[in-house]
Structures are given as C-alpha cells and as structure tokens.
Amino acid sequence: MKRLGVICLTMCCLGLATGCMFSKKTAKKSEGPATVAEMEQDFRHRWIEKRTAELTSPTVTADAARTKATEEFQVRYGFTNAGKP
C-alpha cells in the first residue's frame, strides 16, 4: 500500500513538473542593421516633413522650410545615423 502511495505521489509531481521542463520560449527575432537603418530613415523623413509643414508660411517657402527642418534634425538627432549628413 505504501508503494502505491509513493508511485501516485511521484506521478503527480512529474505531471506538474512537465509544464516547466518541456516548455521552451522562442528566441526574440533580433532586428538587423538594415531594419534599424530603415526605421531611422523613416523617422528622419517623417520628422522633416512634419517640421517643414510647421515652418512653412506665406513668408517662408517650402524649400527654405525644408532646409531649416533638415538643419534642426541634424542638430537635434546628430547622434543617430539618420542625423548625420
């Protein structure tokens, strides 16, 4: 009778432990350099477009506003690859 109790207890412990033993977490997909560069360029493009729209006025042409926005981006985000000329 003791043997049956020990066997049942062992089976219960193994049944509860298998969820932790056999579950594997999938490795996160790392972002490659191309993906990061694409994200930086997309950010640069969107930021400059937004800032150009803010700077454009009846007295400031779109070209002058874009030049100013590009300069501001390089000053503000010069530490990134997208901020380098």
C-alpha positions as protocol buffer text, in pm:
chain_id: "A"
residue {
  index: 1
  type: MET
  ca { x: 0 y: 0 z: 0 }
}
residue {
  index: 2
  type: LYS
  ca { x: 288 y: 238 z: 77 }
}
residue {
  index: 3
  type: ARG
  ca { x: 434 y: 164 z: -262 }
}
residue {
  index: 4
  type: LEU
  ca { x: 112 y: 267 z: -437 }
}
residue {
  index: 5
  type: GLY
  ca { x: 107 y: 597 z: -245 }
}
residue {
  index: 6
  type: VAL
  ca { x: 470 y: 671 z: -337 }
}
residue {
  index: 7
  type: ILE
  ca { x: 404 y: 588 z: -702 }
}
residue {
  index: 8
  type: CYS
  ca { x: 96 y: 813 z: -711 }
}
residue {
  index: 9
  type: LEU
  ca { x: 285 y: 1097 z: -544 }
}
residue {
  index: 10
  type: THR
  ca { x: 574 y: 1058 z: -788 }
}
residue {
  index: 11
  type: MET
  ca { x: 338 y: 1058 z: -1087 }
}
residue {
  index: 12
  type: CYS
  ca { x: 163 y: 1372 z: -961 }
}
residue {
  index: 13
  type: CYS
  ca { x: 494 y: 1553 z: -913 }
}
residue {
  index: 14
  type: LEU
  ca { x: 612 y: 1453 z: -1260 }
}
residue {
  index: 15
  type: GLY
  ca { x: 283 y: 1562 z: -1409 }
}
residue {
  index: 16
  type: LEU
  ca { x: 310 y: 1907 z: -1254 }
}
residue {
  index: 17
  type: ALA
  ca { x: 679 y: 1949 z: -1337 }
}
residue {
  index: 18
  type: THR
  ca { x: 649 y: 1867 z: -1707 }
}
residue {
  index: 19
  type: GLY
  ca { x: 493 y: 2204 z: -1789 }
}
residue {
  index: 20
  type: CYS
  ca { x: 811 y: 2380 z: -1683 }
}
residue {
  index: 21
  type: MET
  ca { x: 1057 y: 2124 z: -1814 }
}
residue {
  index: 22
  type: PHE
  ca { x: 936 y: 2098 z: -2170 }
}
residue {
  index: 23
  type: SER
  ca { x: 816 y: 2446 z: -2246 }
}
residue {
  index: 24
  type: LYS
  ca { x: 1065 y: 2648 z: -2442 }
}
residue {
  index: 25
  type: LYS
  ca { x: 1039 y: 3017 z: -2505 }
}
residue {
  index: 26
  type: THR
  ca { x: 1107 y: 3119 z: -2858 }
}
residue {
  index: 27
  type: ALA
  ca { x: 1402 y: 3347 z: -2906 }
}
residue {
  index: 28
  type: LYS
  ca { x: 1312 y: 3701 z: -3000 }
}
residue {
  index: 29
  type: LYS
  ca { x: 1392 y: 3792 z: -3353 }
}
residue {
  index: 30
  type: SER
  ca { x: 1669 y: 4046 z: -3341 }
}
residue {
  index: 31
  type: GLU
  ca { x: 1648 y: 4346 z: -3562 }
}
residue {
  index: 32
  type: GLY
  ca { x: 1923 y: 4353 z: -3817 }
}
residue {
  index: 33
  type: PRO
  ca { x: 2118 y: 4660 z: -3917 }
}
residue {
  index: 34
  type: ALA
  ca { x: 1906 y: 4703 z: -4230 }
}
residue {
  index: 35
  type: THR
  ca { x: 1587 y: 4718 z: -4026 }
}
residue {
  index: 36
  type: VAL
  ca { x: 1732 y: 4975 z: -3785 }
}
residue {
  index: 37
  type: ALA
  ca { x: 1860 y: 5188 z: -4072 }
}
residue {
  index: 38
  type: GLU
  ca { x: 1519 y: 5174 z: -4239 }
}
residue {
  index: 39
  type: MET
  ca { x: 1349 y: 5280 z: -3915 }
}
residue {
  index: 40
  type: GLU
  ca { x: 1591 y: 5571 z: -3871 }
}
residue {
  index: 41
  type: GLN
  ca { x: 1542 y: 5690 z: -4228 }
}
residue {
  index: 42
  type: ASP
  ca { x: 1165 y: 5663 z: -4192 }
}
residue {
  index: 43
  type: PHE
  ca { x: 1180 y: 5863 z: -3870 }
}
residue {
  index: 44
  type: ARG
  ca { x: 1400 y: 6124 z: -4037 }
}
residue {
  index: 45
  type: HIS
  ca { x: 1163 y: 6156 z: -4332 }
}
residue {
  index: 46
  type: ARG
  ca { x: 850 y: 6186 z: -4116 }
}
residue {
  index: 47
  type: TRP
  ca { x: 1014 y: 6432 z: -3874 }
}
residue {
  index: 48
  type: ILE
  ca { x: 1143 y: 6659 z: -4151 }
}
residue {
  index: 49
  type: GLU
  ca { x: 807 y: 6650 z: -4332 }
}
residue {
  index: 50
  type: LYS
  ca { x: 622 y: 6744 z: -4013 }
}
residue {
  index: 51
  type: ARG
  ca { x: 865 y: 7021 z: -3923 }
}
residue {
  index: 52
  type: THR
  ca { x: 860 y: 7155 z: -4281 }
}
residue {
  index: 53
  type: ALA
  ca { x: 483 y: 7183 z: -4261 }
}
residue {
  index: 54
  type: GLU
  ca { x: 514 y: 7370 z: -3930 }
}
residue {
  index: 55
  type: LEU
  ca { x: 774 y: 7613 z: -4068 }
}
residue {
  index: 56
  type: THR
  ca { x: 604 y: 7682 z: -4399 }
}
residue {
  index: 57
  type: SER
  ca { x: 419 y: 8011 z: -4404 }
}
residue {
  index: 58
  type: PRO
  ca { x: 331 y: 8280 z: -4659 }
}
residue {
  index: 59
  type: THR
  ca { x: 672 y: 8443 z: -4599 }
}
residue {
  index: 60
  type: VAL
  ca { x: 878 y: 8119 z: -4590 }
}
residue {
  index: 61
  type: THR
  ca { x: 899 y: 7898 z: -4897 }
}
residue {
  index: 62
  type: ALA
  ca { x: 874 y: 7522 z: -4877 }
}
residue {
  index: 63
  type: ASP
  ca { x: 1238 y: 7481 z: -4985 }
}
residue {
  index: 64
  type: ALA
  ca { x: 1364 y: 7718 z: -4716 }
}
residue {
  index: 65
  type: ALA
  ca { x: 1146 y: 7545 z: -4457 }
}
residue {
  index: 66
  type: ARG
  ca { x: 1279 y: 7201 z: -4561 }
}
residue {
  index: 67
  type: THR
  ca { x: 1639 y: 7325 z: -4538 }
}
residue {
  index: 68
  type: LYS
  ca { x: 1573 y: 7467 z: -4192 }
}
residue {
  index: 69
  type: ALA
  ca { x: 1398 y: 7146 z: -4082 }
}
residue {
  index: 70
  type: THR
  ca { x: 1691 y: 6935 z: -4206 }
}
residue {
  index: 71
  type: GLU
  ca { x: 1938 y: 7152 z: -4015 }
}
residue {
  index: 72
  type: GLU
  ca { x: 1727 y: 7126 z: -3699 }
}
residue {
  index: 73
  type: PHE
  ca { x: 1708 y: 6748 z: -3734 }
}
residue {
  index: 74
  type: GLN
  ca { x: 2086 y: 6720 z: -3768 }
}
residue {
  index: 75
  type: VAL
  ca { x: 2137 y: 6932 z: -3456 }
}
residue {
  index: 76
  type: ARG
  ca { x: 1871 y: 6753 z: -3251 }
}
residue {
  index: 77
  type: TYR
  ca { x: 1936 y: 6395 z: -3367 }
}
residue {
  index: 78
  type: GLY
  ca { x: 2301 y: 6415 z: -3475 }
}
residue {
  index: 79
  type: PHE
  ca { x: 2391 y: 6122 z: -3251 }
}
residue {
  index: 80
  type: THR
  ca { x: 2195 y: 5882 z: -3475 }
}
residue {
  index: 81
  type: ASN
  ca { x: 2297 y: 5756 z: -3816 }
}
residue {
  index: 82
  type: ALA
  ca { x: 1992 y: 5928 z: -3960 }
}
residue {
  index: 83
  type: GLY
  ca { x: 2108 y: 6261 z: -3819 }
}
residue {
  index: 84
  type: LYS
  ca { x: 2443 y: 6252 z: -3991 }
}
residue {
  index: 85
  type: PRO
  ca { x: 2464 y: 6427 z: -4326 }
}
